[in-house]
Amino acid sequence: MRKLIMLVEIIKTVEEKFNLDVTDLHILSIVGLAEEEGREVWVTDLTRMHNIASPATLHYRITRDLVARGMLRLEPSTEDARVKLVKTGKKFKTFANFLEKKFWS
């Protein structure tokens, strides 16, 4: 039960401090982990995750909302500029450092 309470506290803190919800956290965790492992993640890869949200919601969150907030950045493919690689943005590091210090140190 303590771990559940801690999880709720983490999510509540993240919602208040960074204005991120569970969908945002899921997207950020996938992109952050892929980057850590040296894998590429494309917008189309993320929009296929229908279990998180609808493709339209995911596309908006990735390409507009999280990019505008500096959590993600997009790099166009050299072969087709319509295809975008998803990378962590400058504010992602602030977010990850906050979590590390507040909850996992």
C-alpha positions as CSV (number, residue, x, y, z in Angstrom):
1,M,0.0,0.0,0.0
2,R,2.9,2.4,0.7
3,K,4.1,2.1,-2.9
4,L,0.7,3.0,-4.2
5,I,0.5,6.0,-2.0
6,M,4.0,7.0,-3.1
7,L,2.9,6.6,-6.8
8,V,-0.1,8.8,-6.3
9,E,2.1,11.4,-4.6
10,I,4.5,11.4,-7.5
11,I,1.8,11.8,-10.1
12,K,0.1,14.6,-8.0
13,T,3.4,16.4,-7.7
14,V,4.2,16.1,-11.4
15,E,0.7,17.3,-12.3
16,E,1.1,20.4,-10.1
17,K,4.7,21.3,-10.8
18,F,5.0,20.4,-14.5
19,N,1.3,20.3,-15.7
20,L,1.8,16.7,-17.0
21,D,-0.9,14.0,-16.9
22,V,-0.5,10.3,-17.1
23,T,-0.7,10.3,-20.9
24,D,2.1,12.8,-21.1
25,L,4.2,10.7,-18.6
26,H,3.7,7.6,-20.7
27,I,4.9,9.4,-23.9
28,L,7.8,10.9,-22.1
29,S,8.8,7.6,-20.5
30,I,8.8,5.9,-23.9
31,V,10.9,8.6,-25.6
32,G,13.3,8.9,-22.6
33,L,13.9,5.2,-22.4
34,A,14.4,4.9,-26.2
35,E,17.0,7.7,-26.1
36,E,18.7,6.1,-23.1
37,E,18.9,2.8,-25.0
38,G,20.1,4.5,-28.3
39,R,16.9,3.6,-30.2
40,E,14.9,6.0,-32.4
41,V,11.2,6.8,-31.9
42,W,9.2,8.4,-34.6
43,V,5.9,10.2,-34.3
44,T,4.1,7.4,-36.2
45,D,5.5,4.9,-33.7
46,L,3.9,6.8,-30.8
47,T,0.6,7.5,-32.5
48,R,0.1,3.7,-33.0
49,M,-0.2,3.2,-29.2
50,H,-4.0,3.2,-29.1
51,N,-4.0,1.8,-25.5
52,I,-2.7,5.2,-24.2
53,A,-5.0,7.5,-26.1
54,S,-6.5,8.0,-29.6
55,P,-4.0,8.6,-32.5
56,A,-5.2,12.2,-32.8
57,T,-4.7,12.9,-29.1
58,L,-1.3,11.4,-29.2
59,H,-0.3,13.3,-32.3
60,Y,-1.4,16.6,-30.8
61,R,0.4,15.9,-27.5
62,I,3.6,14.9,-29.2
63,T,3.8,17.4,-32.0
64,R,2.2,20.5,-30.4
65,D,1.7,20.4,-26.7
66,L,4.9,18.6,-25.4
67,V,7.1,20.3,-28.0
68,A,5.7,23.8,-27.1
69,R,6.5,23.1,-23.4
70,G,10.0,22.1,-24.2
71,M,9.6,18.5,-23.1
72,L,10.1,17.0,-26.5
73,R,11.7,18.2,-29.8
74,L,11.2,16.9,-33.3
75,E,13.8,16.3,-36.0
76,P,12.6,15.8,-39.6
77,S,13.8,12.8,-41.5
78,T,16.5,13.6,-44.1
79,E,14.5,11.4,-46.6
80,D,11.0,12.8,-46.0
81,A,10.5,16.0,-43.9
82,R,6.9,14.9,-43.1
83,V,8.4,12.1,-41.0
84,K,9.6,13.3,-37.6
85,L,12.0,11.7,-35.1
86,V,11.0,12.4,-31.4
87,K,13.7,13.4,-29.0
88,T,13.7,14.7,-25.4
89,G,13.7,18.5,-25.1
90,K,15.5,20.9,-22.8
91,K,12.9,20.9,-20.1
92,F,12.8,17.1,-20.0
93,K,16.2,17.1,-18.3
94,T,14.8,19.5,-15.6
95,F,11.8,17.2,-15.2
96,A,14.0,14.1,-14.9
97,N,16.4,15.8,-12.5
98,F,13.5,16.9,-10.3
99,L,12.1,13.4,-10.1
100,E,15.5,11.9,-9.3
101,K,16.2,14.4,-6.5
102,K,12.7,14.4,-5.0
103,F,11.7,10.8,-5.2
104,W,14.7,8.6,-6.0
105,S,17.7,10.0,-4.2
